[in-house]
Every structure is written in C-alpha cells, then in structure tokens.
Amino acid sequence: MSPREALRTAFQAILANRLRSFLTTLGVVIGVMSVVLLVSIGQGARSEITGAIEGLGSNLLFVLPGSGDFGGPPTRSRFTLDEVEAVARALPRGEERVSGQVLGTETVGAEGERVTTTVYGVSAGHTTVVDREIARGQGFAPSDVVGNRRVALLGADVATELFADLDPIGRSISIGGSRFRVVGVLEVVGSSAFGPSQDEDVYVPLTTGMRLLSVSNVDTIYVRSDTTEALDADRETVERVLGQRLAEDQFTVFTQDEIVGVVGTILQILTFVLGAIAGISLLVGGVGVSNIMLVSVSERTREIGLRKALGARTRDITAQFLLEAVALTGLGGVLGLGIGVGLAQVVTLVSPIPAEVTTWSVALALGVSTGVGLLFGVLPARRAGRLDPVEALRHD
C-alpha cells in the first residue's frame, strides 16, 4: 500500500467515527493547549522580570545582604549609613555613583486624597544611579540627606492621584502623618506585571526615610560604574571596603548580568516544571488513543482479515493503524496549538502577566503530540498486523 493510499484510508477511518475520534483527541487537545499556554506565561514572566532588571540601566552593581544564596531564607541587612558613605568615599565621584536604599509602605495624602504606596528612602544621586528621569522639578541635594529634610519626589501616577491637574512642585503632602514638600515628579516608566507600578512610588532622602520607617539599616546599596570595563575594578573596591567592615557572609556584590542570569535560570526551571505538569495530560490523552485504537482493531478484525487475504502485508496493516493513531494525535496537536496561542493572546490582553509564545514551545507541543501517537499507537498497530487472516475472517 502506498503512503498516499494509507493516509487516505486512515482519514476515512477517522471520519467514519467522528464523535469517537473527537473525544479521543480531546485529551491531546487539552494537553497541547496547556503546554503552549503555561510555557508562554512562564516565558513571558521571565522576559518581564529580566526586562525590569535591565531597565535599571547598564553597568550597575547590586550590594545585597547575606551570602548571595537566592534559595536560602531572607537575610537581615547589616548595612548602615557608614557602609554607604565608606563605599562612596572609596570610589571616584562616589556621591554621584552610590546610593543606599530603604523601603516601606506608608499612606500618602494631599488635597483631600490619600493613597497607600511604597516609600523609598534613597541617597541624593539615586535617580542617576538607577536611571530614573525627573520630568518636573529637581532631585535631592546632598544637603537634603545630611539635614534629614522632609522633601519628596513623586511617581507620575501618585502626583496625578493626589493633585489631579495641579502642579505639585512646592506643595505639601503627608507621609505617615509627617508633612513633606514636593520637589520633583518622576518621568513615567509604565507598570510592571509583578509588584506595584513604579509610577506609584514616592522617594524621600535616605536619612529621612530611615527615621520615617523606623529602621536603622540600609536594605540595598547600588553602585553605577562609568563603563562596562570599570565594573570589575569597582566591584573589587566595594568588596574590599565592605570586607573591612563586615563578615564575608554578610554581603554579596552582584553585577546586573549575574542577577538577570540567576533570575532567568530560576524562571526557566519554573517554565519547564509548568510545561511538564501540562504534559501529563498529553500522556493521559495518549492512553485514550491507545485504548480507542485497540477497540478499533477489534471492530475491524474482519476488514483486516479481508485485506490480508487480498495480499496486504503485515507491515501494511501495521503502518495503516499506526498512521491512524498519529493522525488523531496530530489533529489534536494542531487544534490544541491554535487554542493555546489564542488563549495566550487573551491572557496578554486582559492580564498584567504577559504570555510570550515561543517557537520552541510550539515545536515541543506538536512534536510531543506526534510522538504520543507513535508511542501509544504501536501496540494496537502491531496487534492488527499480527492477526491471522483465516481467524480474522471467522471473527463475528
């Protein structure tokens, strides 16, 4: 039997039992759809998070508390203002390139409006260090940090929510019950799928923020290098300075690429796990295909005997039934792929979590669905091919 004739016969058998064929492929459809959708969401989450880290700008060093074990429990920060100032003194133009940060949640109010948002205490050069533009007004001066002044920089959304069409520069706001003067409004950066929008943030000088939030330690230290080539030298300087003041396991210096790599690896593993969980439904669908194909062999025993009596070889019968199984799972794979891609687009439109359909996830879903047909179609196909023609013709 030619491949064309075998394919035509396979589709005739599928169409002869449309409802049963549809129910048989349903498990494959759901499996492929789940793989494409969940992998797309995982891939989209990875791109979103790594993009947010890269959006801080290039040539950035992160000084974090602890030994750098991302899988371990949270580590209490041992950084103080002295450590921030020591790092700044050790680097050329350190006041412009080094920023300490603390953060907490506070209620911010003005003009009869109130919002609860994240308040950051930062050094004077923070907006330059983390590459945030100021749309109106000005940033903090070093004297604002030294003098514990109650001045604030507002995110674009907070400024709109509190003051509507009014110019907030020079106006007063309350943060945690204390009065602050607005000195600037930050440029719009857009929302993120993970965590609150950066346009909802409020910034105050580092010393003021520590007093406002009742903390004595700095959460994070940022260091911006002038060039990519200077990263290693700046890193050595930071590690040397902090190593003289803190134990080795009390701080870790990361480059931006290292954090992106670690986060990307973690999310890649998560994406793989999501895909594997969804793939279980493909195996369930394969069991259904195998079961229905065995039923089909039993129902068509006389047909198989007649074909063999007319000269069909064992391999022809085996190939025909194997092709039917592959056709069933292949059709299910195409349908599941279409539904999965469609749902991924819907998720992207209605959810803050993006869904990014990748070529490899599409190829994986279609490849696995076809492989399921081959794997679970072998047993019924071999059983059909090995039937004795005389006994098959006697079958009722």
MARTIKE-451785 format. One record per residue (C-alpha): x, y, z; residue in three letters; residue number from 0. Coordinates in steps of 0.1 Angstrom, whole numbers, plus 2048, in hexadecimal, padded with zeros to 3 digits. Each point is the difference from the previous one (the first is absolute). Layout:
<sites>
   east   north    up   residuo   num
      X       Y     Z       ALA   NUM
...
</sites>
This chain:
<sites>
   east   north    up   residuo   num
    800     800   800       MET     0
    80E     822   7F6       SER     1
    804     81B   81B       PRO     2
    7E5     815   7EF       ARG     3
    7E7     7E3   800       GLU     4
    809     7F8   825       ALA     5
    7FA     825   809       LEU     6
    7DF     801   7ED       ARG     7
    7F4     7E0   811       THR     8
    80A     80E   822       ALA     9
    7EC     81F   7FC       PHE    10
    7E2     7EC   7F3       GLN    11
    801     7EB   820       ALA    12
    802     820   815       ILE    13
    7E3     811   7EF       LEU    14
    7EB     7E0   802       ALA    15
    7FE     805   825       ASN    16
    801     826   804       ARG    17
    7F4     802   824       LEU    18
    816     7E5   80D       ARG    19
    81E     80F   7EE       SER    20
    7F9     822   80E       PHE    21
    7FD     7F2   824       LEU    22
    820     7EC   7FB       THR    23
    813     81F   7F5       THR    24
    7F1     816   81C       LEU    25
    81B     7F5   819       GLY    26
    81B     809   7E7       VAL    27
    7F0     822   7F8       VAL    28
    7FE     809   825       ILE    29
    824     7F4   805       GLY    30
    80F     814   7E4       VAL    31
    7EB     81E   809       MET    32
    80D     7FE   824       SER    33
    824     7FC   7F6       VAL    34
    7FF     81E   7E8       VAL    35
    7ED     817   818       LEU    36
    813     7F8   820       LEU    37
    822     801   7EE       VAL    38
    7F6     821   7F0       SER    39
    7F7     80F   822       ILE    40
    820     7F4   810       GLY    41
    815     80D   7E3       GLN    42
    7ED     821   801       GLY    43
    806     803   825       ALA    44
    825     7FA   7FB       ARG    45
    803     81B   7E5       SER    46
    7EC     819   816       GLU    47
    816     7FB   81F       ILE    48
    821     800   7ED       THR    49
    7F5     81F   7ED       GLY    50
    7F8     812   820       ALA    51
    822     7F9   80E       ILE    52
    811     80A   7DF       GLU    53
    7EA     81F   800       GLY    54
    814     80E   81E       LEU    55
    81C     807   7E6       GLY    56
    821     7F0   7F8       SER    57
    820     7FF   815       ASN    58
    7EE     7FC   821       LEU    59
    80C     7ED   81F       LEU    60
    7E8     7F4   81A       PHE    61
    80D     7FC   824       VAL    62
    7E8     7E9   813       LEU    63
    800     7F3   823       PRO    64
    809     7DB   806       GLY    65
    816     7E7   7EE       SER    66
    7ED     802   7DF       GLY    67
    7ED     7E0   804       ASP    68
    7DF     807   7ED       PHE    69
    7F1     7E0   80C       GLY    70
    807     806   825       GLY    71
    7EB     813   81A       PRO    72
    800     826   801       PRO    73
    81E     810   80F       THR    74
    7FF     81E   817       ARG    75
    813     81D   7F2       SER    76
    81F     80B   813       ARG    77
    806     81F   7EA       PHE    78
    7FF     822   812       THR    79
    805     823   7F3       LEU    80
    825     7FC   809       ASP    81
    804     7E4   7E6       GLU    82
    7EE     815   7E5       VAL    83
    817     81D   807       GLU    84
    81F     7EA   801       ALA    85
    7F9     7F2   7DE       VAL    86
    7F9     823   7F2       ALA    87
    821     80D   80E       ARG    88
    813     7E3   7F1       ALA    89
    7F4     806   7DD       LEU    90
    807     81E   7EA       PRO    91
    7E1     817   7FF       ARG    92
    7F0     7E8   819       GLY    93
    7E5     818   80A       GLU    94
    7F3     7FF   7DC       GLU    95
    804     7DB   7FB       ARG    96
    7F6     7EF   821       VAL    97
    7DD     7FF   80F       SER    98
    7F3     7EF   81F       GLY    99
    7DB     7F6   802       GLN   100
    7E6     7F8   81A       VAL   101
    7DB     7FA   7F9       LEU   102
    7DF     7FB   811       GLY   103
    7DB     805   7FB       THR   104
    7F0     821   80B       GLU   105
    7E0     814   7FB       THR   106
    806     820   7EB       VAL   107
    7E6     81C   800       GLY   108
    7FA     822   7F1       ALA   109
    7E3     816   7F4       GLU   110
    7E7     7E9   812       GLY   111
    80D     7E1   7ED       GLU   112
    812     7E2   810       ARG   113
    813     7E3   7F1       VAL   114
    814     7E4   80F       THR   115
    820     7FA   7EE       THR   116
    825     7F6   802       THR   117
    816     81B   80F       VAL   118
    826     7FE   7F8       TYR   119
    81B     811   814       GLY   120
    81D     806   7E8       VAL   121
    821     812   7FD       SER   122
    802     821   7ED       ALA   123
    80C     7F1   7DF       GLY   124
    7E8     7E3   7FF       HIS   125
    7ED     80B   7E1       THR   126
    820     801   7ED       THR   127
    80D     7DF   80E       VAL   128
    7E1     7EC   7F6       VAL   129
    7F9     814   7E0       ASP   130
    7DF     812   80A       ARG   131
    7F8     820   7EF       GLU   132
    7F1     81E   812       ILE   133
    7E3     80F   7EB       ALA   134
    7FB     820   815       ARG   135
    812     810   81C       GLY   136
    821     7F3   80E       GLN   137
    80F     7E3   812       GLY   138
    80F     7FF   823       PHE   139
    81F     813   809       ALA   140
    81B     7F1   817       PRO   141
    7F5     81A   81B       SER   142
    7DD     7F1   7FF       ASP   143
    80E     7DF   80C       VAL   144
    818     80F   819       VAL   145
    7E6     816   80E       GLY   146
    7E4     7E6   802       ASN   147
    7EA     818   7EC       ARG   148
    7DB     7F7   7FA       ARG   149
    800     803   7DA       VAL   150
    7F1     7E7   7E8       ALA   151
    801     7F4   7DC       LEU   152
    7DF     7F2   7F2       LEU   153
    7FA     7E6   7E6       GLY   154
    7EA     80C   7E3       ALA   155
    7E1     7ED   80B       ASP   156
    802     80B   824       VAL   157
    803     824   7F5       ALA   158
    7E1     7FD   7EB       THR   159
    7EC     7EE   81B       GLU   160
    808     81A   81A       LEU   161
    800     820   7EC       PHE   162
    7ED     7F8   7E0       ALA   163
    807     81E   7E9       ASP   164
    812     815   81A       LEU   165
    826     804   7FF       ASP   166
    80D     7ED   81E       PRO   167
    822     811   801       ILE   168
    803     813   821       GLY   169
    7E0     7F3   80F       ARG   170
    7FD     7ED   820       SER   171
    7F7     7DB   805       ILE   172
    7FE     7EA   81E       SER   173
    813     7DF   802       ILE   174
    7F9     7EA   81E       GLY   175
    7F2     81F   812       GLY   176
    81E     816   7FA       SER   177
    800     81E   7E8       ARG   178
    817     800   7E2       PHE   179
    806     819   7E4       ARG   180
    7FF     7F3   7DC       VAL   181
    81F     80A   7ED       VAL   182
    7FC     7EB   7E0       GLY   183
    7EB     7E7   7EC       VAL   184
    810     7E2   7EF       LEU   185
    7FC     7F7   7DB       GLU   186
    7E6     7E6   7F7       VAL   187
    810     7DD   7FD       VAL   188
    7E0     7EB   7FD       GLY   189
    7F3     7E3   815       SER   190
    80F     7DE   806       SER   191
    7EE     7DF   802       ALA   192
    811     7F8   821       PHE   193
    7FB     817   81D       GLY   194
    7F2     823   801       PRO   195
    807     819   7E4       SER   196
    820     814   804       GLN   197
    7EB     81F   7F8       ASP   198
    7EF     7FB   822       GLU   199
    821     803   813       ASP   200
    809     81D   817       VAL   201
    825     809   808       TYR   202
    80D     813   81E       VAL   203
    825     806   80B       PRO   204
    810     7E1   80E       LEU   205
    805     80D   824       THR   206
    7DC     80D   800       THR   207
    7F3     7DF   7F4       GLY   208
    812     7ED   81B       MET   209
    7F1     816   81A       ARG   210
    7DD     7FF   7F0       LEU   211
    801     7DA   7FC       LEU   212
    810     7FA   822       SER   213
    81D     7EC   7F3       VAL   214
    825     802   808       SER   215
    80E     7EB   7E3       ASN   216
    802     806   7DA       VAL   217
    7F0     7E5   7EB       ASP   218
    814     803   7E0       THR   219
    81E     813   7F2       ILE   220
    802     808   7DB       TYR   221
    820     809   7EE       VAL   222
    801     80D   7DC       ARG   223
    820     7FC   7ED       SER   224
    80B     819   7E6       ASP   225
    806     7E4   7E6       THR   226
    7FC     7DB   7FC       THR   227
    826     7FC   802       GLU   228
    800     811   822       ALA   229
    7E7     7E8   810       LEU   230
    81A     7E7   80C       ASP   231
    816     81B   80F       ALA   232
    7E3     810   812       ASP   233
    7F4     7DF   80C       ARG   234
    822     7F8   80F       GLU   235
    800     822   812       THR   236
    7DD     7FB   80E       VAL   237
    809     7DC   80C       GLU   238
    821     80D   810       ARG   239
    7EF     81D   812       VAL   240
    7E3     7EB   80D       LEU   241
    816     7E3   808       GLY   242
    813     816   819       GLN   243
    7DF     809   812       ARG   244
    7EA     7E1   7FC       LEU   245
    804     7DA   801       ALA   246
    803     7EE   7DF       GLU   247
    7DD     7F0   803       ASP   248
    7EF     822   808       GLN   249
    801     80E   7DD       PHE   250
    802     7F7   7DB       THR   251
    808     815   7E2       VAL   252
    7EE     7F7   7E0       PHE   253
    803     80E   7DD       THR   254
    7E0     806   7ED       GLN   255
    807     7E3   7E8       ASP   256
    805     7E8   81D       GLU   257
    7DE     809   80F       ILE   258
    7EF     7FD   7DE       VAL   259
    811     7DE   7FB       GLY   260
    7F5     7F3   822       VAL   261
    7DC     80C   7FD       VAL   262
    7FF     7F4   7DC       GLY   263
    80B     7DD   80B       THR   264
    7E7     7FE   81C       ILE   265
    7E4     80B   7E9       LEU   266
    80C     7E8   7E5       GLN   267
    7FD     7E3   818       ILE   268
    7DE     80C   80A       LEU   269
    7F5     802   7DC       THR   270
    80D     7DC   7FB       PHE   271
    7ED     7F4   81E       VAL   272
    7E0     810   7F4       LEU   273
    805     7F0   7DD       GLY   274
    807     7DE   810       ALA   275
    7E0     802   816       ILE   276
    7EC     809   7E1       ALA   277
    811     7E4   7ED       GLY   278
    7F0     7E7   817       ILE   279
    7DF     806   7EF       SER   280
    810     7F7   7DF       LEU   281
    809     7DE   80F       LEU   282
    7DD     7FB   80C       VAL   283
    7F4     809   7DD       GLY   284
    819     7E6   7F2       GLY   285
    7F1     7E5   816       VAL   286
    7DD     809   7F2       GLY   287
    80E     7FE   7DC       VAL   288
    80F     7DD   807       SER   289
    7DF     7F4   80F       ASN   290
    7EB     80C   7E3       ILE   291
    818     7F2   7E7       MET   292
    7FE     7DE   811       LEU   293
    7DA     802   7FE       VAL   294
    803     809   7DB       SER   295
    816     7E2   7F9       VAL   296
    7E6     7EA   811       SER   297
    7E3     80F   7EC       GLU   298
    813     7FE   7DF       ARG   299
    80E     7DD   804       THR   300
    7ED     7F2   7E1       ARG   301
    80B     81E   7EC       GLU   302
    824     7F8   809       ILE   303
    7FB     7DB   7F7       GLY   304
    7F2     80A   7DE       LEU   305
    81D     818   7F9       ARG   306
    819     7E5   809       LYS   307
    7EE     7E7   7EA       ALA   308
    802     818   7E3       LEU   309
    825     803   804       GLY   310
    806     81B   81B       ALA   311
    820     7FA   813       ARG   312
    805     801   825       THR   313
    813     821   7FE       ARG   314
    7E4     810   7EA       ASP   315
    7E6     7F9   81B       ILE   316
    818     80B   81C       THR   317
    808     820   7ED       ALA   318
    7DB     807   7FA       GLN   319
    7F6     7FE   824       PHE   320
    81F     813   80C       LEU   321
    7F9     81B   7E7       LEU   322
    7DC     803   80D       GLU   323
    80D     805   824       ALA   324
    819     81A   7F4       VAL   325
    7E5     812   7EC       ALA   326
    7EA     801   81F       LEU   327
    81A     80F   816       THR   328
    80D     816   7E5       GLY   329
    7DE     810   7FA       LEU   330
    7FC     803   826       GLY   331
    822     811   801       GLY   332
    7F7     81A   7E5       VAL   333
    7DE     807   811       LEU   334
    811     803   822       GLY   335
    81B     817   7F2       LEU   336
    7E6     817   7F1       GLY   337
    7EC     802   820       ILE   338
    820     804   815       GLY   339
    80D     81D   7EB       VAL   340
    7DE     811   800       GLY   341
    7FD     7FD   826       LEU   342
    824     80E   804       ALA   343
    7F5     81F   7EC       GLN   344
    7E2     803   817       VAL   345
    816     7FE   81F       VAL   346
    817     81B   7F2       THR   347
    7E2     817   7FA       LEU   348
    7ED     7FB   821       VAL   349
    81B     7F7   819       SER   350
    81F     813   80D       PRO   351
    813     7E0   7FB       ILE   352
    80C     7FE   7DC       PRO   353
    7FF     7E0   7EC       ALA   354
    81C     7FC   7E7       GLU   355
    7FB     7E4   7E6       VAL   356
    822     7F3   7F6       THR   357
    80A     7EB   7E2       THR   358
    80F     7E5   816       TRP   359
    7E0     7FB   814       SER   360
    7EC     7FD   7E0       VAL   361
    818     7E6   7F2       ALA   362
    801     7EE   821       LEU   363
    7DA     7FE   802       ALA   364
    7FC     7F3   7DD       LEU   365
    81E     7E9   802       GLY   366
    7F3     7F0   821       VAL   367
    7DD     7FC   7F2       SER   368
    80D     7EE   7E2       THR   369
    817     7EB   816       GLY   370
    7E3     7F7   816       VAL   371
    7EE     7F2   7E1       GLY   372
    81E     7EC   7F7       LEU   373
    806     7F3   823       LEU   374
    7DD     7F7   809       PHE   375
    7F6     7F5   7DD       GLY   376
    81C     7E5   7FD       VAL   377
    7EF     7E6   815       LEU   378
    7DE     801   7EE       PRO   379
    811     802   7DE       ALA   380
    816     7E2   807       ARG   381
    7E2     7ED   80D       ARG   382
    7ED     807   7E0       ALA   383
    81E     7F7   7EA       GLY   384
    805     7DE   811       ARG   385
    7DC     7F4   7FC       LEU   386
    7FC     7DF   7EE       ASP   387
    7EB     806   7E0       PRO   388
    7EC     7E0   804       VAL   389
    7F7     806   824       GLU   390
    7F9     825   7F8       ALA   391
    7E7     7F6   7E5       LEU   392
    7EE     7E9   818       ARG   393
    7FC     81C   81A       HIS   394
    7DC     80A   806       ASP   395
</sites>
